[in-house]
Structures are given as C-alpha cells and as structure tokens.
C-alpha cells in the first residue's frame, strides 16, 4: 500500500501547500536558503503542518547532508560522531531535531559549540514554542518561525493531488467532510485517505465516518497545547462572552488539552483579569485546579465549565496586573529607595496600626511613588473607597 504522507511530501518550496509566509518566492526564509545564508532555526506549530518537510527542503535547497533525530531518543554520542565526521569537511551537515523542546540541558550544551562556530546547521521543530525550554545561549544564536494550521483551501489542493496520483474518486460532499474534519492537519487527512483507499477506491462519506467519526481539533498537539485556542478561550472570558468561552473550552478538551493546563490558565486569568473586582475568583479557580488534578476527565470538564462561566460573569479589573508591572519596571530602571528606619527590623519609631484603631499615618516610602490605581468595579470599588476614606 502507498504511504500517502511520503508520496505527497513536498520536495521544493514550490511544492509546499500552505505556509506561504515561509515558502513563497519573496518569503525571508526561502530567500535566506537560496542565498545559502540561513542560520540555526526553530519551527513550531500544530502537528501535520509541514515542519519536517520544510527542514528537508532546506537541506535540499542548501545542498546539505540531512540527519534527522527526535529529542526523546537522541543520544549525545550520535551527535558527537557526526560532528567528528564533518570536523574538517568543506560541507556542513544539517542536524534536524524533532520535539526539540524536550532537549535536556546537557544535550543543548553539546550543540552550543557547533552552533557557535557554524560547523553544522541546527534546525529544530516542536508542537510547542521551543524558546521557553531552550537556553538563552541557544536562543540568541537562532531564529524562530511559526507554522500555522493548514487552511481548508490548501488541504483541498493537497487532496486533489492525492486523488489524482492514486486514481481515487469521491463526491464533493465526501471531500468537504474529509477536509473539514482534519483540523488543519495534512498528515491526518492523508492518513485517513490512505486507510480508506485500501478498502475502496471510490470513497464515500460513510466510509470515512466509519474510520474517523469525530472531527479532529484543529492543530491540537501531542502535549495538548494549542496557542490559538488557548488565546481564544482567555480573550472570550476576558470579554465576558460565556458562550464563546464554553465553545473554546470544548475545543480544547476535545483536542486533548490537559485539564491541569486549562485550570492553571484559569487561575492566572482570575488574578490578571478579574483581580480584586471579585477576589473570590482566585479562590474558586484554585479550588478548580486542585479538583481537576484529583478527578481528571471526563468529570473534570464540568468543574472547568463552572470555573469558566464564573469568570465570564465576574466583574473585571487588571489593576493588580498593571500595578506589579509598573513597580517591576521602576525597579529595573533603577528606582532603588532607602527603606525608612521606622519600618526596618529595628522598629525604631514604628507606629503599630492596631494601637490606633487599625490605621495611623507614617512613612513607608522614602519617595512618593504611585503604582496602584484601583477601579470602581465590583469589590475593588469598595477597597478603593476604604483606602481613600482612611487617608
């Protein structure tokens, strides 16, 4: 049987379907490759969108020996043998590492010297943004490129190529189903088509549904992280659109998103976007995070839904978020004040507020600074009034 993913794998930039921002004639990545000037690069994006294919195209375009590894099974000795083999060679190899975000620190340290002297070209790929897991030394020597989920129109082009090469037929409704349920994942579409073609060359929607009854979540990755869906969920909650938020929550769950990850994001949002307008939001989402870690799916979906709806229906304030950012920026810019003696450890001149009914004026900063701007929203409005009244 034909391996459709290999059969349809692009050999050149012009063969690529989708990712025009990388493959078009005027795309910076392509220009750098064709000028043999591309440096160490890392690609990230959903599964099945062409990360490995583009690495192979780069090797072909730049006429470089291609070595492919996966970070989960990569041995340092394998790398050292390649480095030694090309030590005095005129041609450098391309080292491609998939799942690059899983590289251990010692593996990264082995790569650093050859990246520094450019004796090899390192290309990495991941379904997650790898820059969060790579050392700053590697990040500073590399470029980062994002790949997007492949659009339905591009999948349709790829489907027509596959049908023509394998002499397959299907009606328009069946083609629409195959494309729509593949979630921007070209590999998933071609694999389903491959399995179906081994049963019938005239493929029906019913056959496809029997092999894949549910649509794939667009761009869901192996680790359950999909940045666009997560962003959509957060922004929908921030905008108090409960129906949109529940929809994106469902998309994340159906796409394999871990309940723990979603819960952590909700805890952050409770503090960043709801804040003291409804302090109970942080308590509820923290409880949600604890609960889903103990219970797991499928019941965790209910707990997550409750927290999402609660956050949507809560008044919003980002005063705490803005205050700490302003204070941190002030410190970074050199605002380092001397601490007034009355509030240092020696307590000299310190006035104990409880001896004065809960508040007494005294100096806490040696210079007037203003970071906190409470808003007249929800409970935060009461906090603002209290602070103003006592002062």
C-alpha positions in Angstrom: 0.0 0.0 0.0 1.2 3.5 -0.7 2.3 5.8 2.1 0.4 8.9 1.2 2.4 11.2 3.5 5.6 10.2 1.8 4.1 10.2 -1.6 2.7 13.8 -1.2 5.7 15.2 0.8 6.9 18.3 -1.0 10.4 18.3 -2.4 10.8 22.0 -3.0 9.4 25.3 -1.7 7.2 25.5 -4.8 5.7 22.1 -3.9 4.6 23.2 -0.5 0.9 23.6 0.3 0.2 26.2 2.9 2.9 28.1 4.9 3.2 30.7 2.2 4.9 33.1 4.6 7.8 30.7 4.6 7.7 29.1 1.1 6.7 32.0 -1.2 9.4 33.4 -3.5 9.6 36.6 -1.5 9.5 34.9 1.9 12.6 35.8 4.0 13.2 32.1 5.0 13.2 31.0 1.3 15.5 33.9 0.3 18.0 33.0 3.0 18.0 29.4 2.0 18.5 30.2 -1.7 21.4 32.5 -0.8 22.9 29.8 1.4 22.6 32.2 4.3 20.1 30.6 6.6 21.2 30.3 10.2 20.2 28.0 13.0 16.4 27.9 13.1 13.5 26.5 15.1 10.0 25.8 13.8 6.9 25.4 15.9 3.2 24.8 15.2 0.5 22.2 15.2 1.0 18.6 14.1 0.9 17.8 10.4 1.6 21.2 9.0 5.0 20.7 7.4 7.7 21.2 10.0 9.8 18.2 9.0 9.1 18.7 5.3 10.4 22.3 5.4 13.5 21.1 7.2 14.2 18.6 4.4 13.5 21.2 1.7 16.1 23.5 3.4 18.6 20.7 3.3 17.9 20.0 -0.4 18.0 23.7 -1.3 21.2 24.4 0.5 22.7 21.0 -0.6 23.4 19.8 3.0 23.6 16.2 4.3 20.4 15.7 6.3 20.4 13.9 9.7 17.1 13.5 11.5 16.6 12.9 15.2 13.9 13.0 17.9 14.9 14.7 21.2 13.2 12.0 23.2 15.6 9.3 21.9 18.6 11.4 20.9 22.0 10.2 22.3 24.9 12.7 22.7 27.3 10.2 21.2 25.2 10.2 18.0 25.8 14.0 17.7 29.5 13.8 18.5 30.1 11.2 15.8 28.5 13.5 13.2 30.5 16.5 14.5 33.7 14.5 14.2 32.8 13.2 10.8 32.4 16.7 9.4 35.1 18.3 11.5 37.4 19.2 8.6 34.8 18.8 5.8 34.1 21.6 3.3 30.4 20.8 3.6 28.5 21.1 6.9 25.5 18.8 7.8 22.0 19.8 8.7 21.0 18.4 12.1 17.2 18.2 12.4 15.8 17.6 15.9 12.1 17.0 16.3 10.4 17.6 19.6 13.2 20.0 20.3 11.5 21.4 23.4 12.4 18.1 25.1 16.1 18.5 24.7 17.9 18.1 28.1 20.3 20.7 29.2 23.4 18.5 28.6 22.2 17.9 25.1 21.8 21.6 24.5 25.3 22.2 25.9 26.7 19.8 23.3 25.0 21.7 20.5 26.2 25.1 21.6 29.8 25.0 20.4 29.0 23.8 16.9 26.2 26.3 16.7 28.7 29.0 17.8 31.3 28.1 15.1 28.6 27.2 12.5 30.2 23.9 11.7 26.7 22.4 11.5 23.3 23.9 10.8 20.8 23.1 13.5 17.1 23.0 12.7 14.6 22.2 15.5 10.8 21.5 15.4 8.2 21.3 18.0 4.4 21.5 18.6 5.3 23.9 21.4 7.2 27.1 21.3 10.7 25.8 22.0 12.2 29.1 23.0 10.7 28.6 26.5 12.7 25.4 27.0 16.0 26.4 25.2 18.8 28.1 27.0 19.4 31.8 26.4 22.7 31.0 24.7 20.9 28.9 22.0 18.1 31.3 21.6 20.4 34.2 20.9 22.0 32.2 18.1 18.8 31.2 16.4 15.7 32.3 14.6 12.2 31.3 15.4 9.5 30.6 12.8 5.8 29.7 13.4 3.8 27.4 11.2 0.1 27.6 11.1 -2.7 25.0 10.8 -3.2 24.4 7.1 -6.3 26.2 5.7 -9.1 24.1 4.2 -8.4 25.6 0.7 -4.8 24.4 0.9 -6.0 20.9 2.2 -8.3 20.8 -0.8 -5.3 21.3 -3.2 -3.4 18.5 -1.4 -6.4 16.2 -1.6 -6.8 16.8 -5.4 -3.1 15.8 -5.8 -3.5 12.7 -3.8 -6.7 11.6 -5.6 -5.0 12.1 -9.0 -1.9 10.2 -8.1 -3.8 7.3 -6.6 -6.7 7.3 -9.1 -9.3 7.8 -6.3 -12.8 9.2 -6.6 -15.2 10.8 -4.2 -18.1 13.2 -4.4 -18.0 16.8 -3.3 -19.7 16.2 0.0 -17.2 13.5 0.9 -14.3 15.8 0.0 -15.8 18.5 2.2 -16.1 16.1 5.1 -12.6 14.8 4.8 -11.1 18.4 4.7 -13.4 19.8 7.4 -12.7 17.1 9.9 -8.9 17.1 9.5 -8.4 20.2 11.6 -5.7 21.8 9.5 -3.6 18.6 9.8 -2.4 17.5 6.4 -0.9 14.3 7.8 -4.2 13.3 9.4 -6.1 13.9 6.2 -3.7 11.9 4.1 -3.6 9.0 6.6 -7.4 8.8 6.7 -7.5 8.9 2.9 -4.8 6.2 2.8 -6.7 3.8 5.1 -10.0 4.4 3.2 -8.3 3.8 -0.2 -7.2 0.3 1.0 -10.8 -0.6 1.3 -12.4 1.2 -1.7 -11.0 3.4 -4.5 -14.4 5.1 -4.7 -14.5 6.7 -1.3 -17.8 7.6 0.4 -18.5 9.8 3.4 -19.9 6.8 5.2 -16.6 5.0 4.8 -14.7 8.0 6.2 -17.1 8.4 9.1 -16.7 4.7 10.0 -12.9 5.3 10.2 -13.0 8.7 11.9 -16.4 9.5 13.4 -15.3 12.7 15.1 -13.6 15.8 13.7 -10.0 16.4 14.9 -9.5 19.5 17.0 -7.7 22.0 14.7 -4.0 22.0 15.5 -4.1 20.1 18.7 -0.6 18.9 19.6 0.8 15.9 21.3 1.1 17.7 24.6 -2.3 19.3 24.3 -1.1 22.8 23.8 -2.7 24.9 21.1 -1.9 28.6 21.4 -4.7 29.9 19.2 -7.4 28.0 21.1 -6.0 28.9 24.5 -5.8 32.6 23.4 -9.4 32.5 22.2 -10.6 31.0 25.5 -8.8 33.6 27.6 -9.9 36.5 25.4 -13.5 35.3 25.4 -13.5 35.1 29.2 -11.9 38.5 29.5 -14.6 39.8 27.2 -17.4 38.1 29.3 -18.7 36.1 26.4 -19.8 32.9 28.2 -20.9 31.0 25.0 -17.7 31.6 23.1 -15.6 30.7 26.2 -17.5 27.4 26.7 -17.1 26.6 23.0 -13.3 27.1 23.1 -13.2 25.1 26.3 -14.9 22.3 24.5 -12.5 22.6 21.6 -9.5 22.3 23.9 -10.9 19.4 25.8 -11.9 17.5 22.6 -8.4 18.3 21.2 -6.7 16.5 24.0 -5.9 19.5 26.2 -4.9 18.5 29.7 -7.3 19.6 32.4 -4.4 20.7 34.6 -3.1 23.1 31.9 -6.6 24.7 31.4 -7.1 25.1 35.1 -3.7 26.7 35.5 -4.6 29.2 32.8 -7.9 30.0 34.6 -6.0 30.7 37.9 -3.7 33.1 36.2 -6.7 34.8 34.5 -8.6 35.1 37.8 -5.8 37.2 39.2 -4.8 39.0 36.0 -8.2 39.9 34.6 -10.7 39.6 37.4 -8.5 40.5 40.3 -9.9 42.3 43.3 -13.1 43.2 41.4 -14.1 39.7 42.6 -11.4 38.2 44.9 -13.4 35.0 45.2 -12.5 34.2 41.6 -8.9 33.3 42.6 -10.2 31.0 45.4 -12.7 29.3 43.1 -10.2 28.7 40.3 -7.5 27.5 42.7 -10.1 25.0 44.0 -10.8 24.1 40.4 -7.1 23.4 39.8 -6.9 21.1 42.8 -10.1 19.3 41.9 -9.3 18.5 38.3 -5.9 17.2 39.3 -7.6 14.7 41.6 -10.5 13.8 39.5 -9.4 14.0 35.8 -11.6 13.6 32.7 -14.4 13.1 31.9 -15.8 14.7 35.1 -13.2 17.5 35.1 -14.9 19.0 32.2 -17.8 20.0 34.5 -15.5 21.7 37.0 -13.7 23.6 34.3 -17.0 24.7 32.8 -18.2 26.0 36.1 -15.0 28.0 36.6 -15.1 29.4 33.0 -18.7 30.6 33.4 -18.0 32.1 36.8 -15.1 34.0 35.4 -17.2 35.2 32.5 -19.8 36.5 34.8 -17.3 38.2 37.2 -16.5 42.0 37.0 -13.1 42.5 35.5 -10.1 44.5 36.8 -6.5 44.3 35.8 -5.3 46.8 38.4 -3.1 44.3 40.2 -1.5 43.2 36.9 -0.8 46.7 35.9 0.5 47.7 39.4 3.1 45.0 39.7 4.3 45.6 36.1 4.8 49.3 36.8 6.6 48.5 40.1 8.9 46.0 38.4 9.7 48.3 35.6 10.5 51.1 38.1 12.9 48.8 40.0 14.6 47.7 36.7 15.1 51.3 35.7 17.0 52.0 38.9 14.4 53.2 41.4 16.1 51.7 44.5 14.9 53.6 47.5 16.4 53.6 51.0 13.9 51.9 53.4 12.7 54.3 56.1 14.1 53.4 59.6 10.7 53.1 61.2 9.8 50.0 59.1 13.2 48.2 59.2 13.9 45.4 61.6 14.9 47.6 64.5 11.4 49.1 64.6 12.8 52.5 65.7 9.9 54.9 65.6 7.5 52.3 64.2 3.8 53.0 64.9 1.8 49.8 65.4 -1.5 50.4 63.4 -3.6 48.3 65.8 -2.8 50.6 68.6 -4.5 53.4 66.7 -7.7 51.6 65.7 -6.3 49.9 62.6 -4.6 52.8 60.8 -2.1 55.5 61.6 -0.2 57.7 59.1 3.6 57.1 58.9 6.3 56.9 56.3 6.6 53.7 54.3 8.4 55.0 51.3 11.3 57.5 51.2 9.9 58.9 48.0 6.3 59.2 46.8 5.6 56.5 44.2 2.3 55.7 42.5 1.7 52.2 41.0 -1.7 51.1 42.2 -4.8 52.5 40.5 -7.9 50.7 41.8 -11.0 50.8 39.7 -14.6 51.4 40.6 -15.5 47.8 39.6 -17.1 45.2 41.9 -15.5 44.6 45.2 -12.4 46.6 44.1 -14.6 49.8 44.3 -15.1 49.1 48.0 -11.4 48.6 48.5 -10.7 51.9 46.8 -13.3 53.7 48.9 -11.8 52.3 52.1 -8.3 53.3 51.3 -9.4 56.8 50.3 -11.5 57.2 53.5 -8.8 56.2 56.0 -6.3 58.6 54.3 
